[in-house]
């Protein structure tokens, strides 16, 4: 295994998932975005190299869990999470997912990840 492969083995799926979560929520596929959000949260907790991203991933998980819980608990549920999600919460999830991915790229450039 080359050096490049060994340094990106655990981080590539996590970063792709972070960008995918932002795109999915922005594209009105918020319920499906639970998969990439889970990949980001679990991947940062399991991979030791991604330790600096744990706060960002936790923020993404919390930002996604809030509208999901409001949708699940709400008395008048819309047929989809995207239709029920307030635009400000959607922006919060998209911004947090993008910030997680950007934080990875910044830390990688500094050789901390």
C-alpha positions, 0 to 999 in steps of 0.5 A: 500500500502506498503512502497516499493510500494509507493516509486517505483510507479512512478519511475519504468516505467521511469527507465525501459523505460530508459533501453529500450531506450538504448536497442532499439537504440542499437538494430536498433529499433531507431524509436520505441525508441521514446516511451520509451524516451517520457516516461522518459522525461514526467515521470521525469517532472511529478514525484516530486521524480524524480526531480534530474533526470530532467537534465539527462532526458532532455539530453536524449530527446535532444540526441534523438531529434537531429538524429530524426530531421536530419532524418525528415529534410534531403533531402535523407531520409533512410527508417528507422531512424536506417539506417540514424542515424550516429553511433556517434549519436546512441552511444550518445543516448545509452550512455545518456539513460544508464547514466539516468538509472545509475544516478537513481540507484546511487541516489536511493542508496544515498536515494535521489530518 
